[in-house]
Amino acid sequence: MILFRLVSLMCADCFASHFFSNQLGLLFLASMSSCLLCVQEIPTDASLCGSCESEGDGMCAKLVAGLKMLAEIKPSFSVWQNGCKNPNLPVQQPAKLMERHEIFVGDFDDAKDVDHLRLLGVGCVVNLCPEKLYHDDYWQVPFSLAYGCIHQLILPADDSDCFNIVALADLAFDFMESSLRSGQGVLVHCWAGCNRSVAVAIAFLVCRRKVPLTIAVRSTMTTRGEVLTNRSFRRQLVQMCLERDLALV
């Protein structure tokens, strides 16, 4: 079974991009970081932009506290080095996020290896980067998975600051739950297995398995390495916990 859903979760601002082509621009970028809350560019010695700093409500303070907790969690390794996959990974991939839950996160190559997925007991694959199916190496993946009796859910997602990854994760929860209840594992994958897939998998653990966010992130960084480099996705996960009364720690 293959389910394909088109969702519009990206605002118009995502189509705007800002590039610096000269040396001055590159030097400026090197001296900037992102606000923990709104992802606006700020000097590296600051954690919040002026607008967020001036917000005096309790929610802002809780958001900052949650984001700082996530920032303190460091990855054990990195799957990717200079744009290439590390051939000497310390943990088998795709990564099983937590020992008690059959949820895996990986990249498109992990989804392509149907025999390995079957050995892992994976019976459901959530594909968050269908745009890559046009690639010569991956167009046949949905057919290979279907031939291997692995169900698929295809949800277009964008690894950008403005994309609502939590809203998209909500669309995947029932599909993932159905597979897990039938005794089969779930692979959530995107292109690199770093941001989109990790955010959706962690959101499921937090919302459906009541795993505290910091514990889910720490476990994921142990098995998948450096993840959630998209600060907006981190902010959305913390905001999700605050709005739904889910545990951060």
BAROBA-658435 format. One record per residue: residue number from 1; x, z, y of N, C-alpha, C in turn; residue in three letters. Coordinates in nm, 3 decimals. Example, Ala and Ser with C-alpha at 12.3 -4.5 7.8 and 13.67 -1.06 7.14 Angstrom:
BEGIN
pos_n.x_n.z_n.y_ca.x_ca.z_ca.y_c.x_c.z_c.y_code
1_1.319_0.780_-0.569_1.230_0.780_-0.450_1.320_0.780_-0.330_Ala;
2_1.285_0.708_-0.225_1.367_0.714_-0.106_1.290_0.787_0.003_Ser;
//
This chain:
BEGIN
pos_n.x_n.z_n.y_ca.x_ca.z_ca.y_c.x_c.z_c.y_code
1_0.084_0.000_-0.119_0.000_0.000_0.000_0.088_0.000_0.124_Met;
2_0.056_-0.088_0.218_0.129_-0.094_0.345_0.029_-0.078_0.458_Ile;
3_0.049_0.022_0.541_-0.034_0.041_0.658_0.047_0.007_0.782_Leu;
4_-0.009_-0.074_0.868_0.060_-0.114_0.991_-0.028_-0.079_1.108_Phe;
5_0.023_0.005_1.197_-0.056_0.047_1.312_0.020_0.016_1.440_Arg;
6_-0.049_-0.046_1.535_0.009_-0.072_1.666_-0.041_0.034_1.762_Leu;
7_0.049_0.103_1.828_0.010_0.207_1.921_0.081_0.184_2.053_Val;
8_0.016_0.220_2.161_0.075_0.207_2.294_0.101_0.346_2.349_Ser;
9_0.227_0.391_2.339_0.263_0.526_2.380_0.376_0.524_2.482_Leu;
10_0.398_0.411_2.545_0.509_0.397_2.637_0.456_0.359_2.775_Met;
11_0.503_0.429_2.877_0.457_0.400_3.011_0.533_0.282_3.069_Cys;
12_0.483_0.232_3.181_0.543_0.114_3.242_0.686_0.137_3.287_Ala;
13_0.719_0.263_3.316_0.854_0.293_3.363_0.961_0.258_3.261_Asp;
14_0.921_0.252_3.134_1.019_0.222_3.029_1.074_0.081_3.042_Cys;
15_1.002_-0.004_3.114_1.050_-0.141_3.128_1.153_-0.154_3.239_Phe;
16_1.168_-0.047_3.314_1.268_-0.051_3.422_1.400_0.003_3.369_Ala;
17_1.508_-0.060_3.399_1.640_-0.014_3.356_1.736_-0.021_3.474_Ser;
18_1.838_0.065_3.468_1.933_0.072_3.577_2.073_0.062_3.521_His;
19_2.147_-0.040_3.557_2.282_-0.061_3.505_2.382_-0.062_3.619_Phe;
20_2.503_-0.014_3.590_2.612_-0.018_3.685_2.719_-0.110_3.630_Phe;
21_2.745_-0.220_3.700_2.837_-0.319_3.648_2.976_-0.309_3.708_Ser;
22_2.992_-0.230_3.813_3.125_-0.219_3.871_3.187_-0.084_3.841_Asn;
23_3.311_-0.069_3.874_3.384_0.052_3.840_3.325_0.175_3.908_Gln;
24_3.281_0.160_4.033_3.223_0.272_4.104_3.100_0.325_4.033_Leu;
25_3.018_0.231_3.985_2.898_0.271_3.914_2.930_0.346_3.786_Gly;
26_3.030_0.301_3.712_3.069_0.367_3.588_3.123_0.507_3.616_Leu;
27_3.198_0.522_3.725_3.249_0.654_3.760_3.133_0.747_3.795_Leu;
28_3.031_0.693_3.863_2.915_0.773_3.898_2.842_0.821_3.773_Phe;
29_2.824_0.731_3.677_2.758_0.768_3.552_2.835_0.877_3.479_Leu;
30_2.966_0.869_3.479_3.048_0.967_3.408_3.033_1.106_3.465_Ala;
31_2.993_1.115_3.594_2.981_1.246_3.658_2.837_1.299_3.652_Ser;
32_2.750_1.231_3.580_2.610_1.271_3.574_2.569_1.313_3.434_Met;
33_2.468_1.399_3.426_2.407_1.434_3.299_2.256_1.425_3.320_Ser;
34_2.177_1.482_3.228_2.032_1.472_3.239_1.970_1.610_3.255_Ser;
35_1.865_1.615_3.337_1.788_1.739_3.352_1.727_1.776_3.218_Cys;
36_1.732_1.904_3.182_1.679_1.949_3.053_1.530_1.924_3.041_Leu;
37_1.459_1.917_3.152_1.315_1.903_3.149_1.266_1.760_3.164_Leu;
38_1.308_1.694_3.270_1.251_1.562_3.301_1.346_1.447_3.272_Cys;
39_1.468_1.475_3.228_1.568_1.376_3.192_1.619_1.298_3.314_Val;
40_1.586_1.343_3.434_1.639_1.279_3.554_1.789_1.305_3.562_Gln;
41_1.864_1.207_3.615_2.008_1.224_3.625_2.043_1.331_3.728_Glu;
42_2.135_1.420_3.690_2.179_1.529_3.776_2.330_1.547_3.757_Ile;
43_2.398_1.616_3.847_2.541_1.643_3.828_2.567_1.721_3.701_Pro;
44_2.682_1.703_3.641_2.713_1.765_3.512_2.717_1.917_3.518_Thr;
45_2.737_1.975_3.637_2.745_2.120_3.646_2.608_2.185_3.664_Asp;
46_2.500_2.107_3.655_2.365_2.160_3.668_2.288_2.137_3.538_Ala;
47_2.185_2.218_3.516_2.102_2.201_3.397_1.963_2.149_3.431_Ser;
48_1.919_2.168_3.557_1.789_2.122_3.601_1.801_2.045_3.732_Leu;
49_1.711_1.949_3.750_1.707_1.879_3.879_1.640_1.969_3.982_Cys;
50_1.648_1.934_4.110_1.591_2.016_4.215_1.442_2.038_4.199_Gly;
51_1.370_1.934_4.156_1.225_1.944_4.141_1.188_2.045_4.033_Ser;
52_1.253_2.035_3.917_1.221_2.127_3.808_1.270_2.269_3.838_Cys;
53_1.381_2.278_3.910_1.434_2.408_3.947_1.337_2.484_4.036_Glu;
54_1.263_2.408_4.119_1.172_2.471_4.215_1.040_2.513_4.151_Ser;
55_1.013_2.466_4.029_0.889_2.505_3.962_0.898_2.652_3.922_Glu;
56_0.804_2.730_3.965_0.813_2.873_3.938_0.722_2.920_3.828_Gly;
57_0.651_2.831_3.761_0.557_2.876_3.659_0.629_2.916_3.531_Asp;
58_0.560_2.995_3.452_0.619_3.046_3.329_0.647_2.939_3.226_Gly;
59_0.563_2.833_3.224_0.584_2.727_3.126_0.719_2.660_3.146_Met;
60_0.757_2.638_3.272_0.885_2.577_3.300_0.998_2.664_3.245_Cys;
61_0.988_2.795_3.266_1.091_2.887_3.219_1.100_2.885_3.066_Ala;
62_0.985_2.877_3.001_0.985_2.874_2.854_1.044_2.743_2.803_Lys;
63_1.013_2.634_2.871_1.070_2.505_2.834_1.222_2.508_2.844_Leu;
64_1.272_2.560_2.954_1.416_2.568_2.974_1.480_2.655_2.865_Val;
65_1.417_2.768_2.836_1.471_2.857_2.733_1.476_2.788_2.597_Ala;
66_1.368_2.715_2.563_1.364_2.644_2.435_1.468_2.534_2.427_Gly;
67_1.484_2.458_2.535_1.582_2.351_2.537_1.724_2.404_2.530_Leu;
68_1.748_2.517_2.592_1.881_2.577_2.584_1.911_2.623_2.442_Lys;
69_1.809_2.673_2.372_1.829_2.713_2.233_1.866_2.592_2.147_Met;
70_1.800_2.480_2.171_1.832_2.359_2.095_1.972_2.309_2.129_Leu;
71_2.010_2.320_2.256_2.141_2.273_2.299_2.254_2.353_2.236_Ala;
72_2.225_2.476_2.198_2.327_2.561_2.135_2.350_2.527_1.989_Glu;
73_2.260_2.449_1.930_2.275_2.410_1.788_2.366_2.287_1.781_Ile;
74_2.473_2.298_1.709_2.572_2.191_1.701_2.569_2.124_1.563_Lys;
75_2.585_1.991_1.560_2.584_1.919_1.432_2.710_1.945_1.351_Pro;
76_2.698_1.932_1.219_2.812_1.952_1.131_2.900_1.828_1.121_Ser;
77_2.842_1.711_1.148_2.915_1.585_1.138_2.836_1.478_1.210_Phe;
78_2.883_1.356_1.205_2.812_1.244_1.265_2.803_1.130_1.164_Ser;
79_2.683_1.079_1.143_2.665_0.967_1.051_2.729_0.841_1.108_Val;
80_2.725_0.829_1.241_2.774_0.708_1.306_2.899_0.736_1.387_Trp;
81_2.996_0.645_1.376_3.120_0.655_1.452_3.152_0.519_1.511_Gln;
82_3.150_0.512_1.644_3.179_0.386_1.714_3.087_0.273_1.669_Asn;
83_2.962_0.307_1.646_2.864_0.207_1.608_2.863_0.170_1.462_Gly;
84_2.949_0.232_1.382_2.956_0.202_1.238_2.923_0.328_1.158_Cys;
85_2.867_0.308_1.040_2.831_0.421_0.957_2.954_0.482_0.894_Lys;
86_2.964_0.613_0.905_3.077_0.686_0.848_3.076_0.672_0.696_Asn;
87_3.181_0.618_0.635_3.183_0.598_0.490_3.212_0.727_0.412_Pro;
88_3.254_0.832_0.482_3.292_0.957_0.415_3.203_1.072_0.460_Asn;
89_3.075_1.057_0.439_2.980_1.159_0.480_2.984_1.278_0.384_Leu;
90_2.976_1.400_0.436_2.982_1.519_0.351_2.852_1.549_0.277_Pro;
91_2.742_1.483_0.319_2.612_1.509_0.260_2.550_1.377_0.218_Val;
92_2.488_1.376_0.100_2.423_1.255_0.051_2.312_1.212_0.146_Gln;
93_2.302_1.083_0.167_2.198_1.026_0.253_2.107_0.935_0.172_Gln;
94_1.979_0.923_0.209_1.915_0.985_0.324_1.912_1.136_0.314_Pro;
95_1.904_1.203_0.426_1.917_1.348_0.431_1.785_1.417_0.397_Ala;
96_1.794_1.511_0.306_1.680_1.598_0.279_1.687_1.711_0.381_Lys;
97_1.587_1.721_0.467_1.597_1.811_0.581_1.600_1.958_0.543_Leu;
98_1.519_1.996_0.447_1.516_2.136_0.403_1.495_2.139_0.252_Met;
99_1.556_2.236_0.188_1.556_2.241_0.042_1.416_2.251_-0.016_Glu;
100_1.327_2.324_0.049_1.193_2.347_-0.007_1.093_2.237_0.024_Arg;
101_1.134_2.138_0.103_1.040_2.034_0.143_1.100_1.896_0.114_His;
102_1.021_1.813_0.046_1.071_1.681_0.005_1.057_1.578_0.117_Glu;
103_1.117_1.607_0.228_1.114_1.518_0.343_1.256_1.472_0.373_Ile;
104_1.273_1.341_0.378_1.404_1.281_0.400_1.404_1.200_0.529_Phe;
105_1.521_1.193_0.590_1.539_1.112_0.711_1.657_1.019_0.689_Val;
106_1.642_0.894_0.733_1.752_0.800_0.716_1.739_0.681_0.809_Gly;
107_1.827_0.584_0.786_1.826_0.461_0.865_1.766_0.348_0.782_Asp;
108_1.771_0.227_0.836_1.707_0.115_0.766_1.777_0.083_0.634_Phe;
109_1.908_0.103_0.628_1.978_0.079_0.502_1.932_0.175_0.394_Asp;
110_1.899_0.298_0.432_1.847_0.394_0.335_1.712_0.348_0.282_Asp;
111_1.628_0.294_0.370_1.497_0.245_0.327_1.510_0.122_0.238_Ala;
112_1.618_0.049_0.257_1.640_-0.075_0.182_1.677_-0.048_0.036_Lys;
113_1.735_0.068_0.010_1.784_0.102_-0.125_1.669_0.161_-0.208_Asp;
114_1.584_0.075_-0.260_1.465_0.118_-0.331_1.499_0.198_-0.456_Val;
115_1.598_0.155_-0.531_1.636_0.227_-0.653_1.675_0.371_-0.623_Asp;
116_1.752_0.391_-0.517_1.792_0.527_-0.480_1.673_0.609_-0.436_His;
117_1.580_0.548_-0.363_1.461_0.620_-0.320_1.380_0.667_-0.441_Leu;
118_1.370_0.584_-0.541_1.294_0.622_-0.659_1.364_0.736_-0.735_Arg;
119_1.496_0.734_-0.736_1.571_0.844_-0.798_1.547_0.976_-0.724_Leu;
120_1.528_0.967_-0.593_1.503_1.086_-0.512_1.357_1.132_-0.522_Leu;
121_1.274_1.051_-0.584_1.133_1.086_-0.595_1.052_1.052_-0.472_Gly;
122_1.103_0.961_-0.390_1.032_0.920_-0.269_0.920_0.823_-0.305_Val;
123_0.798_0.856_-0.262_0.684_0.770_-0.290_0.617_0.718_-0.166_Gly;
124_0.673_0.754_-0.049_0.613_0.715_0.078_0.723_0.694_0.180_Cys;
125_0.718_0.582_0.253_0.817_0.552_0.356_0.744_0.530_0.488_Val;
126_0.790_0.598_0.592_0.736_0.579_0.727_0.841_0.503_0.807_Val;
127_0.807_0.380_0.845_0.899_0.291_0.918_0.864_0.295_1.066_Asn;
128_0.959_0.341_1.149_0.935_0.353_1.292_1.004_0.244_1.374_Leu;
129_1.062_0.147_1.305_1.128_0.037_1.379_1.094_-0.097_1.317_Cys;
130_0.967_-0.135_1.314_0.928_-0.263_1.254_0.988_-0.384_1.323_Pro;
131_1.035_-0.368_1.447_1.096_-0.482_1.516_1.220_-0.532_1.444_Glu;
132_1.283_-0.445_1.364_1.403_-0.484_1.290_1.371_-0.562_1.163_Lys;
133_1.244_-0.574_1.129_1.206_-0.652_1.010_1.235_-0.800_1.029_Leu;
134_1.257_-0.843_1.153_1.291_-0.982_1.178_1.438_-1.010_1.146_Tyr;
135_1.514_-0.905_1.126_1.656_-0.920_1.092_1.669_-0.980_0.952_His;
136_1.765_-1.068_0.932_1.782_-1.136_0.804_1.803_-1.039_0.688_Asp;
137_1.864_-0.923_0.714_1.894_-0.829_0.607_1.777_-0.740_0.569_Asp;
138_1.669_-0.741_0.650_1.563_-0.642_0.629_1.422_-0.699_0.616_Tyr;
139_1.405_-0.829_0.631_1.270_-0.883_0.628_1.201_-0.860_0.494_Trp;
140_1.282_-0.847_0.387_1.224_-0.832_0.254_1.197_-0.688_0.216_Gln;
141_1.235_-0.592_0.299_1.222_-0.450_0.264_1.077_-0.410_0.231_Val;
142_0.976_-0.446_0.312_0.839_-0.407_0.276_0.796_-0.458_0.139_Pro;
143_0.840_-0.578_0.104_0.804_-0.634_-0.027_0.876_-0.559_-0.139_Phe;
144_1.003_-0.524_-0.117_1.080_-0.451_-0.218_1.020_-0.312_-0.241_Ser;
145_0.979_-0.247_-0.132_0.918_-0.114_-0.146_0.785_-0.123_-0.218_Leu;
146_0.705_-0.223_-0.183_0.576_-0.240_-0.249_0.594_-0.269_-0.398_Ala;
147_0.693_-0.351_-0.429_0.722_-0.382_-0.570_0.766_-0.256_-0.644_Tyr;
148_0.831_-0.165_-0.574_0.874_-0.039_-0.634_0.767_0.068_-0.630_Gly;
149_0.644_0.029_-0.595_0.528_0.121_-0.591_0.549_0.235_-0.490_Cys;
150_0.614_0.204_-0.380_0.634_0.301_-0.273_0.543_0.264_-0.156_Ile;
151_0.454_0.354_-0.118_0.361_0.330_-0.009_0.436_0.329_0.124_His;
152_0.379_0.258_0.221_0.446_0.245_0.350_0.349_0.262_0.465_Gln;
153_0.398_0.327_0.569_0.326_0.336_0.695_0.420_0.283_0.803_Leu;
154_0.374_0.184_0.877_0.457_0.121_0.980_0.401_0.155_1.117_Ile;
155_0.480_0.226_1.195_0.439_0.270_1.329_0.547_0.230_1.429_Leu;
156_0.520_0.137_1.517_0.621_0.099_1.616_0.650_0.213_1.713_Pro;
157_0.775_0.248_1.725_0.819_0.353_1.816_0.937_0.303_1.897_Ala;
158_0.958_0.364_2.012_1.067_0.322_2.098_1.156_0.442_2.128_Asp;
159_1.286_0.424_2.115_1.381_0.531_2.143_1.414_0.530_2.292_Asp;
160_1.317_0.577_2.372_1.334_0.577_2.517_1.282_0.708_2.573_Ser;
161_1.319_0.738_2.696_1.280_0.863_2.759_1.130_0.876_2.779_Asp;
162_1.062_0.763_2.798_0.921_0.766_2.832_0.828_0.755_2.710_Cys;
163_0.883_0.738_2.593_0.798_0.720_2.475_0.744_0.854_2.427_Phe;
164_0.614_0.857_2.396_0.549_0.979_2.348_0.565_0.990_2.197_Asn;
165_0.675_1.049_2.154_0.705_1.055_2.012_0.617_1.156_1.939_Ile;
166_0.571_1.260_2.008_0.485_1.360_1.944_0.348_1.300_1.912_Val;
167_0.294_1.222_2.004_0.165_1.157_1.977_0.176_1.064_1.858_Ala;
168_0.286_0.994_1.848_0.305_0.905_1.732_0.321_0.987_1.604_Leu;
169_0.392_1.098_1.612_0.410_1.183_1.493_0.276_1.229_1.439_Ala;
170_0.184_1.263_1.528_0.051_1.305_1.484_-0.016_1.199_1.397_Asp;
171_0.010_1.072_1.427_-0.050_0.963_1.350_0.006_0.955_1.208_Leu;
172_0.126_1.008_1.188_0.191_0.998_1.057_0.165_1.118_0.967_Ala;
173_0.118_1.229_1.022_0.109_1.354_0.947_0.023_1.343_0.822_Phe;
174_-0.098_1.289_0.833_-0.188_1.284_0.717_-0.130_1.196_0.606_Asp;
175_-0.068_1.087_0.644_-0.006_0.997_0.546_0.106_1.069_0.471_Phe;
176_0.188_1.141_0.545_0.298_1.216_0.485_0.244_1.328_0.396_Met;
177_0.143_1.397_0.445_0.084_1.508_0.369_0.027_1.461_0.237_Glu;
178_-0.038_1.346_0.239_-0.098_1.292_0.117_0.008_1.267_0.010_Ser;
179_0.120_1.211_0.050_0.228_1.184_-0.044_0.287_1.313_-0.099_Ser;
180_0.310_1.409_-0.013_0.370_1.535_-0.057_0.278_1.609_-0.153_Leu;
181_0.149_1.607_-0.126_0.053_1.676_-0.214_0.043_1.609_-0.350_Arg;
182_0.078_1.482_-0.356_0.076_1.411_-0.485_0.207_1.431_-0.562_Ser;
183_0.298_1.510_-0.503_0.424_1.538_-0.570_0.534_1.439_-0.542_Gly;
184_0.515_1.353_-0.442_0.615_1.253_-0.408_0.679_1.284_-0.273_Gln;
185_0.807_1.250_-0.262_0.879_1.274_-0.138_0.848_1.169_-0.033_Gly;
186_0.889_1.198_0.090_0.864_1.111_0.204_0.997_1.080_0.274_Val;
187_1.020_0.951_0.298_1.132_0.910_0.382_1.079_0.862_0.515_Leu;
188_1.127_0.923_0.623_1.096_0.876_0.758_1.224_0.810_0.810_Val;
189_1.212_0.685_0.851_1.334_0.617_0.895_1.309_0.538_1.022_His;
190_1.415_0.522_1.098_1.418_0.432_1.213_1.543_0.346_1.197_Cys;
191_1.596_0.294_1.305_1.711_0.206_1.293_1.837_0.282_1.252_Trp;
192_1.866_0.392_1.322_1.988_0.468_1.295_1.962_0.603_1.229_Ala;
193_1.835_0.644_1.223_1.805_0.774_1.164_1.855_0.889_1.249_Gly;
194_1.842_0.873_1.380_1.898_0.972_1.472_1.793_1.036_1.562_Cys;
195_1.705_0.958_1.620_1.610_1.011_1.717_1.464_1.001_1.674_Asn;
196_1.413_0.879_1.660_1.271_0.861_1.631_1.230_0.926_1.499_Arg;
197_1.302_0.893_1.392_1.266_0.946_1.260_1.285_1.097_1.254_Ser;
198_1.391_1.147_1.315_1.418_1.291_1.313_1.309_1.366_1.389_Val;
199_1.270_1.315_1.505_1.167_1.382_1.583_1.035_1.389_1.507_Ala;
200_0.998_1.282_1.440_0.872_1.280_1.363_0.880_1.375_1.245_Val;
201_0.991_1.373_1.171_1.006_1.459_1.055_1.007_1.607_1.094_Ala;
202_1.077_1.638_1.201_1.082_1.777_1.246_0.945_1.821_1.298_Ile;
203_0.876_1.733_1.367_0.741_1.766_1.415_0.650_1.799_1.298_Ala;
204_0.664_1.725_1.188_0.583_1.753_1.069_0.616_1.891_1.013_Phe;
205_0.743_1.922_1.000_0.784_2.052_0.947_0.731_2.166_1.033_Leu;
206_0.736_2.147_1.164_0.691_2.253_1.256_0.539_2.266_1.255_Val;
207_0.469_2.154_1.258_0.323_2.157_1.269_0.254_2.185_1.136_Cys;
208_0.300_2.121_1.029_0.230_2.131_0.901_0.290_2.235_0.807_Arg;
209_0.417_2.265_0.822_0.481_2.364_0.733_0.520_2.492_0.808_Arg;
210_0.489_2.496_0.936_0.511_2.613_1.020_0.656_2.661_1.019_Lys;
211_0.748_2.567_1.012_0.891_2.599_1.022_0.925_2.613_1.170_Val;
212_0.986_2.722_1.213_1.025_2.734_1.354_1.113_2.617_1.397_Pro;
213_1.094_2.571_1.519_1.163_2.451_1.566_1.315_2.464_1.555_Leu;
214_1.371_2.574_1.600_1.517_2.587_1.597_1.571_2.586_1.453_Thr;
215_1.495_2.642_1.360_1.538_2.641_1.219_1.534_2.499_1.164_Ile;
216_1.428_2.425_1.197_1.417_2.287_1.150_1.529_2.201_1.207_Ala;
217_1.561_2.218_1.336_1.667_2.139_1.398_1.803_2.176_1.340_Val;
218_1.828_2.306_1.320_1.957_2.349_1.265_1.976_2.294_1.123_Arg;
219_1.872_2.300_1.041_1.881_2.248_0.905_1.905_2.098_0.906_Ser;
220_1.838_2.027_0.997_1.855_1.882_1.006_1.995_1.846_1.049_Thr;
221_2.051_1.920_1.142_2.188_1.891_1.187_2.291_1.925_1.080_Met;
222_2.252_2.005_0.984_2.341_2.036_0.872_2.343_1.922_0.772_Thr;
223_2.228_1.857_0.753_2.219_1.753_0.650_2.227_1.610_0.705_Thr;
224_2.188_1.590_0.831_2.191_1.455_0.891_2.295_1.444_1.001_Arg;
225_2.351_1.555_1.044_2.455_1.551_1.145_2.400_1.543_1.286_Gly;
226_2.463_1.465_1.369_2.424_1.456_1.510_2.292_1.381_1.525_Glu;
227_2.191_1.450_1.575_2.058_1.392_1.590_1.997_1.438_1.723_Val;
228_1.882_1.381_1.755_1.808_1.415_1.877_1.896_1.406_2.001_Leu;
229_1.967_1.295_2.011_2.045_1.270_2.132_1.955_1.226_2.247_Thr;
230_1.832_1.190_2.215_1.731_1.157_2.317_1.675_1.290_2.370_Asn;
231_1.715_1.327_2.491_1.674_1.455_2.548_1.523_1.464_2.569_Arg;
232_1.460_1.352_2.595_1.315_1.353_2.613_1.245_1.395_2.485_Ser;
233_1.295_1.351_2.371_1.235_1.391_2.244_1.251_1.540_2.221_Phe;
234_1.365_1.594_2.260_1.384_1.740_2.250_1.281_1.813_2.336_Arg;
235_1.266_1.766_2.459_1.171_1.829_2.549_1.030_1.822_2.494_Arg;
236_0.992_1.707_2.438_0.858_1.693_2.383_0.834_1.787_2.265_Gln;
237_0.935_1.807_2.183_0.920_1.898_2.069_0.901_2.042_2.115_Leu;
238_0.978_2.083_2.215_0.962_2.218_2.268_0.825_2.232_2.333_Val;
239_0.785_2.133_2.412_0.654_2.135_2.477_0.543_2.142_2.373_Gln;
240_0.558_2.069_2.264_0.460_2.072_2.155_0.443_2.213_2.101_Met;
241_0.554_2.281_2.080_0.548_2.418_2.027_0.477_2.511_2.124_Cys;
242_0.507_2.496_2.253_0.444_2.584_2.353_0.295_2.556_2.365_Leu;
243_0.257_2.431_2.363_0.116_2.395_2.381_0.032_2.428_2.257_Glu;
244_0.093_2.423_2.138_0.018_2.445_2.014_0.044_2.582_1.954_Arg;
245_0.112_2.666_2.029_0.143_2.802_1.985_0.217_2.803_1.851_Asp;
246_0.321_2.720_1.844_0.406_2.710_1.724_0.539_2.781_1.753_Leu;
247_0.601_2.831_1.649_0.721_2.913_1.666_0.842_2.830_1.705_Ala;
248_0.917_2.880_1.802_1.046_2.820_1.838_1.158_2.878_1.753_Leu;
249_1.150_3.008_1.725_1.251_3.077_1.644_1.184_3.161_1.538_Val;
//
